[in-house]
């Protein structure tokens, strides 16, 4: 577990961190230095059960502060807050956690700032192949899709797989045929085109090299994934994750995002987790389920389990990235072992935050 980076000053009952962002009493911000880079985590705790909680992420990695202008940062934070609001509106009307995470991820998929849905990166053949998964902690139901093309909102398709089929995971053309039969919206290739993504692809086109999201200068790595986790007023948990994968990816490569137990997991007994990072190490670590196991079998708290998974186990196998999580008591944790993670949360008691860096 991390150690406090400083002892905050207090001002009118709120704690003020060194970057002067208001942090409500009861929250903790941790940061450590581990071999390979900086790590940080955001843990939000409650003395009693929160009525409901939602947290979102828009990817993590080596996000350079020098390339992040105030104007650009404001646009990203606005997008994160819009996703939070999409899910929170459902929760505050006594809605279900499953619907809340789906709504939040759809909001992120519809914004081409993020590598999912509309903003998905190019493959080595100049197409867009998308992955998504969703899971409900109440009954462990789940749905996932991988390597799908032209689907406007892959998380909608994953949700339909969960609700309208006897399966959990569909891929490629079979998943697309299922989408057609179930009224899932398709879009033409032009919908997924952006000049930014195209230029990104041109840097590695024709090579065997893949590039991480927003890696324009090759000195910045952002793992392009979006996700959401929620706890509703009934204590039900849900998680959802969606991605466009890696620029110039080949051979039908699939990362951690659509794999239940790795990129996404939810169980009312323990937690709901959505991951973002370099997919291969997360797969090896069985990252999301590992947090649940540490809670269920060792009796660890959400904070303790996520810190072990992100700061210890993943770091040992060069697993750069992060994850967001909630438990059935409404506690939320947003942890990353890299320079930054696009992230935010909102709680029923009014506390909320959106941030990028530590």
Secondary structure, 3 states (H helix, E strand, C coil): CCCECCCCEEECCEEECCCCCEECCCEEEEEEEECCEEEEEEEECCCCCCCCEEEEEEEEEECCHHHCCHHHHHHHHHHHHHHHHHHHHHHHCCCCHHHHHHHHHHHHHCCCCCCCHHHCCCCCCCCCCEEEEEEECCCCCEEEEEEECCECCHHHHHHHHHHHCCCCEEEHHHHHHHHHHCCCCECCHHHHCCHHHHHHHHHHCCCCCCECECCCCCCCEEECCEEEEEECCCCCEEEEEEECCCECCCCCCCCCCCCECCCEEECCCCEEEEEEECHHHHHHHCHHHHHHHHHHHHCCCHHHHHHHHHHHHHHHCCCCEEEEEEECCCCEEEEECCCEEEEEEEECCCCEEEEEEC
